[in-house]
Amino acid sequence: MSNFLDDLFNKVFKSSEKTPMSHKENIVLKEQEIAEATAWMNSAEGKELFSRISKSYHFKTVQIEERPQIHVLDSKYARGFAITYDDPLDEKTFSLLFLAFAQRVLALGYQQVSLDRKMEEINEQVKVSDKFFFKPPVKALAKNELIPQLYGRIAIEKISIDNQPNYLKVLATFYSDRLYQDPEPFDQFLDHLFEATNDGQN
């Protein structure tokens, strides 16, 4: 970490160093951070924000813009969305939403593979990306039974540029291998992710 900060310091003061810097590290969340995100997403404020995001997403699919601004990602083997840092998000709710999305993915039975932070210099800007990565749970299979993939592999990213929140991205990437069942409907995944109430999920 100190090397990254040294590189950043040199960059800020116009060092002759020309190689773009890049640093990656694992993140370990504190129990208090998880508890705070869980309490928030079950609060009136949290439920209201999830409702607004759900509304913005569904309006975006029919080419109507709402706030916060949503970008829909749709391809044959991946689906998802990105949320621009915009009203009504602030720095606190931006981070809480990132953690809350992760808790709702875990509530679906997913296994967290990693949580890491990548810091890199791009076009004289410093980009910081915090990223969760989840895989479907492993289960015992009967002979010739295809492997269930739920909604595919899930990645959740929180992006900041020059220490300013920029966007959140949620991406489901589907397994195309013949050993896997077809993924469950993505709209069903969104229902779980955006639900305004979250009773019974801690």
C-alpha atoms as a printed R data frame, in Angstrom:
    type eleno elety resid chain resno       x       y       z
1   ATOM     1    CA   MET     A     1   0.000   0.000   0.000
2   ATOM     2    CA   SER     A     2   2.842   2.413   0.831
3   ATOM     3    CA   ASN     A     3   4.300   1.951  -2.654
4   ATOM     4    CA   PHE     A     4   0.962   2.918  -4.183
5   ATOM     5    CA   LEU     A     5   0.800   6.064  -2.049
6   ATOM     6    CA   ASP     A     6   4.387   6.944  -2.947
7   ATOM     7    CA   ASP     A     7   3.563   6.579  -6.639
8   ATOM     8    CA   LEU     A     8   0.450   8.702  -6.212
9   ATOM     9    CA   PHE     A     9   2.429  11.391  -4.350
10  ATOM    10    CA   ASN     A    10   5.029  11.479  -7.106
11  ATOM    11    CA   LYS     A    11   2.318  11.705  -9.765
12  ATOM    12    CA   VAL     A    12   0.598  14.620  -8.050
13  ATOM    13    CA   PHE     A    13   3.868  16.547  -7.902
14  ATOM    14    CA   LYS     A    14   4.726  15.915 -11.546
15  ATOM    15    CA   SER     A    15   7.380  13.281 -11.043
16  ATOM    16    CA   SER     A    16   9.243  12.105 -14.122
17  ATOM    17    CA   GLU     A    17   7.770   8.631 -13.479
18  ATOM    18    CA   LYS     A    18   5.853   7.702 -16.665
19  ATOM    19    CA   THR     A    19   4.598   4.194 -15.889
20  ATOM    20    CA   PRO     A    20   0.878   4.219 -14.949
21  ATOM    21    CA   MET     A    21   0.470   2.853 -11.467
22  ATOM    22    CA   SER     A    22  -1.743  -0.073 -10.524
23  ATOM    23    CA   HIS     A    23  -2.370  -1.712  -7.173
24  ATOM    24    CA   LYS     A    24  -4.782  -4.424  -6.044
25  ATOM    25    CA   GLU     A    25  -5.596  -5.620  -2.531
26  ATOM    26    CA   ASN     A    26  -8.164  -7.749  -0.740
27  ATOM    27    CA   ILE     A    27 -10.787  -6.114   1.484
28  ATOM    28    CA   VAL     A    28 -12.126  -7.623   4.706
29  ATOM    29    CA   LEU     A    29 -15.387  -6.092   5.889
30  ATOM    30    CA   LYS     A    30 -16.022  -5.445   9.557
31  ATOM    31    CA   GLU     A    31 -19.130  -6.996  11.122
32  ATOM    32    CA   GLN     A    32 -20.253  -3.478  11.998
33  ATOM    33    CA   GLU     A    33 -20.196  -2.450   8.306
34  ATOM    34    CA   ILE     A    34 -22.359  -5.435   7.328
35  ATOM    35    CA   ALA     A    35 -24.767  -4.800  10.202
36  ATOM    36    CA   GLU     A    36 -25.072  -1.130   9.255
37  ATOM    37    CA   ALA     A    37 -25.822  -1.979   5.606
38  ATOM    38    CA   THR     A    38 -28.413  -4.587   6.629
39  ATOM    39    CA   ALA     A    39 -30.151  -2.202   9.019
40  ATOM    40    CA   TRP     A    40 -30.107   0.559   6.410
41  ATOM    41    CA   MET     A    41 -31.650  -1.521   3.614
42  ATOM    42    CA   ASN     A    42 -34.503  -2.471   5.980
43  ATOM    43    CA   SER     A    43 -35.039   1.150   7.042
44  ATOM    44    CA   ALA     A    44 -37.565   3.512   5.477
45  ATOM    45    CA   GLU     A    45 -34.721   5.400   3.768
46  ATOM    46    CA   GLY     A    46 -33.211   2.227   2.345
47  ATOM    47    CA   LYS     A    47 -36.539   0.879   1.111
48  ATOM    48    CA   GLU     A    48 -37.311   4.194  -0.566
49  ATOM    49    CA   LEU     A    49 -33.982   4.220  -2.399
50  ATOM    50    CA   PHE     A    50 -34.391   0.621  -3.594
51  ATOM    51    CA   SER     A    51 -37.866   1.532  -4.833
52  ATOM    52    CA   ARG     A    52 -36.502   4.538  -6.756
53  ATOM    53    CA   ILE     A    53 -33.728   2.466  -8.321
54  ATOM    54    CA   SER     A    54 -36.223  -0.206  -9.358
55  ATOM    55    CA   LYS     A    55 -38.440   2.479 -10.898
56  ATOM    56    CA   SER     A    56 -35.478   4.049 -12.714
57  ATOM    57    CA   TYR     A    57 -34.395   0.677 -14.091
58  ATOM    58    CA   HIS     A    58 -37.804  -0.237 -15.447
59  ATOM    59    CA   PHE     A    59 -38.361   3.222 -16.928
60  ATOM    60    CA   LYS     A    60 -34.956   2.999 -18.603
61  ATOM    61    CA   THR     A    61 -36.005  -0.203 -20.390
62  ATOM    62    CA   VAL     A    62 -38.693   1.866 -22.162
63  ATOM    63    CA   GLN     A    63 -36.304   4.790 -22.821
64  ATOM    64    CA   ILE     A    64 -37.540   7.076 -20.041
65  ATOM    65    CA   GLU     A    65 -34.883   8.731 -17.871
66  ATOM    66    CA   GLU     A    66 -35.325   8.941 -14.108
67  ATOM    67    CA   ARG     A    67 -32.971   9.624 -11.200
68  ATOM    68    CA   PRO     A    68 -30.709   8.033 -10.293
69  ATOM    69    CA   GLN     A    69 -29.707   7.472 -13.915
70  ATOM    70    CA   ILE     A    70 -29.511   3.806 -14.933
71  ATOM    71    CA   HIS     A    71 -27.591   2.200 -17.794
72  ATOM    72    CA   VAL     A    72 -28.892  -1.217 -18.867
73  ATOM    73    CA   LEU     A    73 -26.394  -3.899 -19.918
74  ATOM    74    CA   ASP     A    74 -27.814  -6.681 -22.080
75  ATOM    75    CA   SER     A    75 -26.012  -9.315 -24.159
76  ATOM    76    CA   LYS     A    76 -26.329 -13.023 -24.887
77  ATOM    77    CA   TYR     A    77 -24.111 -14.161 -22.031
78  ATOM    78    CA   ALA     A    78 -24.347 -11.261 -19.582
79  ATOM    79    CA   ARG     A    79 -26.965  -8.907 -18.202
80  ATOM    80    CA   GLY     A    80 -26.787  -6.135 -15.679
81  ATOM    81    CA   PHE     A    81 -27.005  -2.438 -15.014
82  ATOM    82    CA   ALA     A    82 -24.987   0.522 -13.805
83  ATOM    83    CA   ILE     A    83 -26.208   3.305 -11.509
84  ATOM    84    CA   THR     A    84 -24.681   6.741 -12.010
85  ATOM    85    CA   TYR     A    85 -23.745   8.608  -8.832
86  ATOM    86    CA   ASP     A    86 -26.597  11.067  -8.897
87  ATOM    87    CA   ASP     A    87 -29.434  12.472  -6.816
88  ATOM    88    CA   PRO     A    88 -30.722  11.017  -4.464
89  ATOM    89    CA   LEU     A    89 -27.445   9.160  -3.775
90  ATOM    90    CA   ASP     A    90 -24.808  10.674  -1.523
91  ATOM    91    CA   GLU     A    91 -21.410   9.272  -0.546
92  ATOM    92    CA   LYS     A    92 -22.826   7.358   2.417
93  ATOM    93    CA   THR     A    93 -25.784   5.767   0.608
94  ATOM    94    CA   PHE     A    94 -23.544   5.036  -2.388
95  ATOM    95    CA   SER     A    95 -21.372   2.822  -0.166
96  ATOM    96    CA   LEU     A    96 -24.321   1.371   1.767
97  ATOM    97    CA   LEU     A    97 -26.058   0.393  -1.477
98  ATOM    98    CA   PHE     A    98 -22.907  -1.423  -2.627
99  ATOM    99    CA   LEU     A    99 -22.861  -3.493   0.574
100 ATOM   100    CA   ALA     A   100 -26.645  -3.991   0.583
101 ATOM   101    CA   PHE     A   101 -26.609  -5.416  -2.947
102 ATOM   102    CA   ALA     A   102 -23.958  -7.888  -1.780
103 ATOM   103    CA   GLN     A   103 -26.077  -8.965   1.198
104 ATOM   104    CA   ARG     A   104 -29.064  -9.600  -1.056
105 ATOM   105    CA   VAL     A   105 -26.955 -11.721  -3.416
106 ATOM   106    CA   LEU     A   106 -25.724 -13.772  -0.439
107 ATOM   107    CA   ALA     A   107 -29.352 -14.193   0.686
108 ATOM   108    CA   LEU     A   108 -30.017 -15.981  -2.630
109 ATOM   109    CA   GLY     A   109 -27.533 -18.690  -1.617
110 ATOM   110    CA   TYR     A   110 -24.498 -17.393  -3.486
111 ATOM   111    CA   GLN     A   111 -20.950 -17.906  -2.249
112 ATOM   112    CA   GLN     A   112 -18.664 -14.883  -2.034
113 ATOM   113    CA   VAL     A   113 -15.439 -15.663  -3.881
114 ATOM   114    CA   SER     A   114 -13.682 -12.354  -3.355
115 ATOM   115    CA   LEU     A   115 -13.871  -8.707  -2.366
116 ATOM   116    CA   ASP     A   116 -10.994  -6.601  -3.585
117 ATOM   117    CA   ARG     A   117  -9.949  -3.053  -4.347
118 ATOM   118    CA   LYS     A   118  -8.067  -2.056  -7.469
119 ATOM   119    CA   MET     A   119  -6.412   1.356  -7.773
120 ATOM   120    CA   GLU     A   120  -5.051   2.426 -11.128
121 ATOM   121    CA   GLU     A   121  -3.990   5.526 -12.987
122 ATOM   122    CA   ILE     A   122  -5.921   6.102 -16.214
123 ATOM   123    CA   ASN     A   123  -5.438   9.246 -18.300
124 ATOM   124    CA   GLU     A   124  -3.974  11.133 -15.341
125 ATOM   125    CA   GLN     A   125  -6.915  10.189 -13.142
126 ATOM   126    CA   VAL     A   126  -6.950   7.723 -10.253
127 ATOM   127    CA   LYS     A   127  -9.676   5.080 -10.577
128 ATOM   128    CA   VAL     A   128 -10.585   3.022  -7.525
129 ATOM   129    CA   SER     A   129 -12.793  -0.041  -7.997
130 ATOM   130    CA   ASP     A   130 -14.164  -2.089  -5.092
131 ATOM   131    CA   LYS     A   131 -15.517  -5.385  -6.418
132 ATOM   132    CA   PHE     A   132 -17.497  -8.303  -5.004
133 ATOM   133    CA   PHE     A   133 -17.488 -11.546  -6.970
134 ATOM   134    CA   PHE     A   134 -19.984 -14.355  -6.269
135 ATOM   135    CA   LYS     A   135 -20.521 -17.856  -7.637
136 ATOM   136    CA   PRO     A   136 -23.569 -20.122  -7.355
137 ATOM   137    CA   PRO     A   137 -23.430 -22.657  -4.504
138 ATOM   138    CA   VAL     A   138 -21.953 -26.087  -5.219
139 ATOM   139    CA   LYS     A   139 -24.326 -29.010  -4.666
140 ATOM   140    CA   ALA     A   140 -24.204 -32.765  -5.055
141 ATOM   141    CA   LEU     A   141 -25.606 -33.885  -8.409
142 ATOM   142    CA   ALA     A   142 -27.333 -37.035  -9.551
143 ATOM   143    CA   LYS     A   143 -25.815 -38.901 -12.474
144 ATOM   144    CA   ASN     A   144 -26.134 -36.887 -15.714
145 ATOM   145    CA   GLU     A   145 -27.780 -33.998 -13.853
146 ATOM   146    CA   LEU     A   146 -26.853 -30.580 -15.177
147 ATOM   147    CA   ILE     A   147 -25.293 -28.073 -12.794
148 ATOM   148    CA   PRO     A   148 -27.693 -25.314 -11.672
149 ATOM   149    CA   GLN     A   149 -26.255 -21.812 -12.075
150 ATOM   150    CA   LEU     A   150 -29.027 -19.706 -10.508
151 ATOM   151    CA   TYR     A   151 -28.494 -16.356 -12.265
152 ATOM   152    CA   GLY     A   152 -24.881 -17.006 -13.283
153 ATOM   153    CA   ARG     A   153 -21.790 -15.458 -11.740
154 ATOM   154    CA   ILE     A   154 -22.459 -12.105 -10.085
155 ATOM   155    CA   ALA     A   155 -20.078  -9.144  -9.877
156 ATOM   156    CA   ILE     A   156 -20.853  -5.930  -7.995
157 ATOM   157    CA   GLU     A   157 -18.531  -2.953  -8.463
158 ATOM   158    CA   LYS     A   158 -18.283   0.473  -6.857
159 ATOM   159    CA   ILE     A   159 -16.240   2.910  -8.938
160 ATOM   160    CA   SER     A   160 -14.694   6.199  -7.835
161 ATOM   161    CA   ILE     A   161 -12.617   8.595  -9.942
162 ATOM   162    CA   ASP     A   162 -10.170  10.951  -8.217
163 ATOM   163    CA   ASN     A   163 -11.782  10.144  -4.875
164 ATOM   164    CA   GLN     A   164 -15.278  11.042  -6.140
165 ATOM   165    CA   PRO     A   165 -18.060   8.406  -6.409
166 ATOM   166    CA   ASN     A   166 -18.826   7.649 -10.062
167 ATOM   167    CA   TYR     A   167 -21.079   4.617 -10.539
168 ATOM   168    CA   LEU     A   168 -22.179   1.205  -9.231
169 ATOM   169    CA   LYS     A   169 -22.382  -1.792 -11.543
170 ATOM   170    CA   VAL     A   170 -24.096  -5.170 -11.114
171 ATOM   171    CA   LEU     A   171 -23.354  -7.804 -13.749
172 ATOM   172    CA   ALA     A   172 -24.598 -11.388 -14.099
173 ATOM   173    CA   THR     A   173 -22.432 -13.479 -16.436
174 ATOM   174    CA   PHE     A   174 -23.967 -16.748 -17.579
175 ATOM   175    CA   TYR     A   175 -22.228 -20.105 -17.888
176 ATOM   176    CA   SER     A   176 -22.526 -21.309 -21.485
177 ATOM   177    CA   ASP     A   177 -20.948 -24.716 -20.858
178 ATOM   178    CA   ARG     A   178 -23.230 -27.660 -21.695
179 ATOM   179    CA   LEU     A   179 -22.700 -28.993 -18.180
180 ATOM   180    CA   TYR     A   180 -24.858 -26.163 -16.801
181 ATOM   181    CA   GLN     A   181 -28.582 -25.608 -16.751
182 ATOM   182    CA   ASP     A   182 -29.928 -22.429 -18.307
183 ATOM   183    CA   PRO     A   183 -29.828 -19.464 -15.900
184 ATOM   184    CA   GLU     A   184 -32.919 -18.430 -13.996
185 ATOM   185    CA   PRO     A   185 -34.692 -15.359 -15.446
186 ATOM   186    CA   PHE     A   186 -32.709 -12.171 -14.890
187 ATOM   187    CA   ASP     A   187 -35.900 -10.234 -14.100
188 ATOM   188    CA   GLN     A   188 -36.408 -12.598 -11.179
189 ATOM   189    CA   PHE     A   189 -32.918 -11.729  -9.944
190 ATOM   190    CA   LEU     A   190 -33.808  -8.036 -10.154
191 ATOM   191    CA   ASP     A   191 -36.959  -8.652  -8.106
192 ATOM   192    CA   HIS     A   192 -34.792 -10.070  -5.304
193 ATOM   193    CA   LEU     A   193 -32.215  -7.309  -5.635
194 ATOM   194    CA   PHE     A   194 -34.644  -4.390  -5.719
195 ATOM   195    CA   GLU     A   195 -37.383  -5.624  -3.415
196 ATOM   196    CA   ALA     A   196 -38.556  -2.773  -1.225
197 ATOM   197    CA   THR     A   197 -38.994  -5.063   1.774
198 ATOM   198    CA   ASN     A   198 -36.465  -7.570   2.961
199 ATOM   199    CA   ASP     A   199 -38.174  -9.277   5.877
200 ATOM   200    CA   GLY     A   200 -36.409 -12.261   7.336
201 ATOM   201    CA   GLN     A   201 -33.073 -11.628   5.592
202 ATOM   202    CA   ASN     A   202 -30.342 -10.611   8.014
